[in-house]
Amino acid sequence: MPSKVLIAGAGGQLGRALQSVLVDCELAPRTRGELDISDLDAVRAAIEQVRPELVINAAAYNAVDAAETDAEGAYAGNALGPRNLALATAAAGIPLLHVSTDYVFDGRATRPYHEFDPPNPRTVYGNSKLAGEKAVRDLNPRHYIVRTAWLYCADGQNFANTILRLGGERDEVRVVSDQYGSPTYVPHLAAGIAQLLPSRAFGTYHIVNGGAASWYDFAVALFEARGLTTPVIPVSTADFPRPAERPRYSVLGTLQQPRIELPDWREGVREFAAAKPADER
Ligand SMILES: NC(=O)c1ccc[n+]([C@@H]2O[C@H](COP(=O)([O-])OP(=O)(O)OC[C@H]3O[C@@H](n4cnc5c(N)ncnc54)[C@H](OP(=O)(O)O)[C@@H]3O)[C@@H](O)[C@H]2O)c1
């Protein structure tokens, strides 16, 4: 295990969870206010100052719909940022763990995507994340690229917290039932990343909770786990037009070694439901 780790994007969902999990490492967490990864000089200065043995990039521009009209912002966070980190880590001779997304795939598959399937993003967000992956691969051979999906945890802006809030406010909620993916509980992802780090087996990994769910399945499971009786009505993608096209099927599977497998997604929902929401602590 690396003894000193710099975490960029430390204020986000994954950035915070990693700090709870990597308890055996000396951590240098940097929020966006402390380190903007789209600033090459700042990235170089942070790595020179901290002298980490590994950098984890948990920072990203995640506004999938806004990205359609803000390509500059999306590419600054998702392509230039990882490129800067890859350049600086390569110069320092240390590995970089970078996090990417199921949205690099087009969603036309009928079985889970594995690490060797060709990406084909359909959105500005997906293209910007793929550009970030490519920069990391090209510029620092000692990289882990971890693709994950549908992240949620107690503290964070995510589908789970939004749908539970709506379920408390409305008589019924309508949720898309024809898009399938891998809902992933952030503390499980952080544990999977911690498991990967000592391997020094560089490459691309899919790390998600097991199984597959539609957004509708996910919402129903969340309501059941929290004891909410508000009806959940299945609707189709066509009923919910969004600026950015969503993959119809972006379930992630893995062929990689070491194989990092997380519990079934329903176990993530159970643990999430048992954890106290941030505003009730
Ligand atoms: N969330 C999902 O459902 C999902 C799905 C698939 C893959 N992923 C990937 O998983 C990783 C972690 O996602 P997450 O859900 O933890 O994201 P998150 O909660 O949105 O956190 C991302 C963090 O990055 C920061 N950030 C944005 N631009 C930055 C920059 N230029 N320099 C430094 N920090 C910057 C953000 O700060 P501000 O809040 O101040 O902007 C935020 O604190 C990302 O790579 C993401 O693309 C996420």
The ligand as an SDF file (V2000), in Angstrom:
LIG
                    3D

 48 52  0  0  0  0  0  0  0  0999 V2000
  -21.6410   10.4610   -9.6450 N   0  0  0  0  0  0  0  0  0  0  0  0
  -21.8520    9.4240  -10.4650 C   0  0  0  0  0  0  0  0  0  0  0  0
  -22.9590    8.8850  -10.5650 O   0  0  0  0  0  0  0  0  0  0  0  0
  -20.7080    8.8760  -11.2750 C   0  0  0  0  0  0  0  0  0  0  0  0
  -20.9620    7.8630  -12.2120 C   0  0  0  0  0  0  0  0  0  0  0  0
  -19.8890    7.3440  -12.9450 C   0  0  0  0  0  0  0  0  0  0  0  0
  -18.5960    7.8140  -12.7390 C   0  0  0  0  0  0  0  0  0  0  0  0
  -18.4070    8.8190  -11.8310 N   0  0  0  0  0  0  0  0  0  0  0  0
  -17.0370    9.2930  -11.6480 C   0  0  0  0  0  0  0  0  0  0  0  0
  -16.6410    9.0180  -10.3160 O   0  0  0  0  0  0  0  0  0  0  0  0
  -15.7390   10.0340   -9.8630 C   0  0  0  0  0  0  0  0  0  0  0  0
  -16.2070   10.5680   -8.5210 C   0  0  0  0  0  0  0  0  0  0  0  0
  -17.5020   11.1110   -8.6880 O   0  0  0  0  0  0  0  0  0  0  0  0
  -18.3230   11.7590   -7.4830 P   0  0  0  0  0  0  0  0  0  0  0  0
  -19.7200   11.2820   -7.6050 O   0  0  0  0  0  0  0  0  0  0  0  0
  -17.5780   11.5840   -6.2000 O   0  0  0  0  0  0  0  0  0  0  0  0
  -18.2830   13.2840   -7.9340 O   0  0  0  0  0  0  0  0  0  0  0  0
  -18.7200   14.5960   -7.1280 P   0  0  0  0  0  0  0  0  0  0  0  0
  -19.3930   14.2420   -5.8410 O   0  0  0  0  0  0  0  0  0  0  0  0
  -19.3990   15.4700   -8.1200 O   0  0  0  0  0  0  0  0  0  0  0  0
  -17.3000   15.2200   -6.7510 O   0  0  0  0  0  0  0  0  0  0  0  0
  -16.4470   15.7080   -7.7250 C   0  0  0  0  0  0  0  0  0  0  0  0
  -15.5850   16.7390   -7.0530 C   0  0  0  0  0  0  0  0  0  0  0  0
  -14.6610   17.2340   -8.0190 O   0  0  0  0  0  0  0  0  0  0  0  0
  -14.5700   18.6250   -7.8240 C   0  0  0  0  0  0  0  0  0  0  0  0
  -14.0650   19.2480   -9.0360 N   0  0  0  0  0  0  0  0  0  0  0  0
  -14.7080   19.5670  -10.1860 C   0  0  0  0  0  0  0  0  0  0  0  0
  -13.8720   20.1430  -11.0560 N   0  0  0  0  0  0  0  0  0  0  0  0
  -12.6580   20.2170  -10.4410 C   0  0  0  0  0  0  0  0  0  0  0  0
  -11.3910   20.7370  -10.8080 C   0  0  0  0  0  0  0  0  0  0  0  0
  -11.1960   21.3250  -11.9960 N   0  0  0  0  0  0  0  0  0  0  0  0
  -10.3690   20.6250   -9.9190 N   0  0  0  0  0  0  0  0  0  0  0  0
  -10.5530   20.0400   -8.7200 C   0  0  0  0  0  0  0  0  0  0  0  0
  -11.7290   19.5510   -8.3120 N   0  0  0  0  0  0  0  0  0  0  0  0
  -12.7690   19.6380   -9.1690 C   0  0  0  0  0  0  0  0  0  0  0  0
  -15.9660   19.0560   -7.4620 C   0  0  0  0  0  0  0  0  0  0  0  0
  -15.9470   20.3070   -6.8380 O   0  0  0  0  0  0  0  0  0  0  0  0
  -17.2630   21.2750   -6.9770 P   0  0  0  0  0  0  0  0  0  0  0  0
  -18.3920   20.4970   -6.3610 O   0  0  0  0  0  0  0  0  0  0  0  0
  -16.8390   22.4840   -6.2260 O   0  0  0  0  0  0  0  0  0  0  0  0
  -17.4420   21.4850   -8.4540 O   0  0  0  0  0  0  0  0  0  0  0  0
  -16.3640   17.9320   -6.5050 C   0  0  0  0  0  0  0  0  0  0  0  0
  -15.9500   18.1940   -5.1790 O   0  0  0  0  0  0  0  0  0  0  0  0
  -15.6720   11.0560  -11.0000 C   0  0  0  0  0  0  0  0  0  0  0  0
  -14.5720   10.7690  -11.8240 O   0  0  0  0  0  0  0  0  0  0  0  0
  -16.9310   10.8000  -11.7770 C   0  0  0  0  0  0  0  0  0  0  0  0
  -16.8340   11.1940  -13.1360 O   0  0  0  0  0  0  0  0  0  0  0  0
  -19.4180    9.3480  -11.0920 C   0  0  0  0  0  0  0  0  0  0  0  0
  1  2  1  0
  2  3  2  0
  2  4  1  0
  4  5  1  0
  4 48  2  0
  5  6  2  0
  6  7  1  0
  7  8  2  0
  8  9  1  0
  8 48  1  0
  9 10  1  0
  9 46  1  0
 10 11  1  0
 11 12  1  0
 11 44  1  0
 12 13  1  0
 13 14  1  0
 14 15  2  0
 14 16  1  0
 14 17  1  0
 17 18  1  0
 18 19  2  0
 18 20  1  0
 18 21  1  0
 21 22  1  0
 22 23  1  0
 23 24  1  0
 23 42  1  0
 24 25  1  0
 25 26  1  0
 25 36  1  0
 26 27  1  0
 26 35  1  0
 27 28  2  0
 28 29  1  0
 29 30  1  0
 29 35  2  0
 30 31  1  0
 30 32  2  0
 32 33  1  0
 33 34  2  0
 34 35  1  0
 36 37  1  0
 36 42  1  0
 37 38  1  0
 38 39  2  0
 38 40  1  0
 38 41  1  0
 42 43  1  0
 44 45  1  0
 44 46  1  0
 46 47  1  0
M  CHG  2   8   1  16  -1
M  END
$$$$
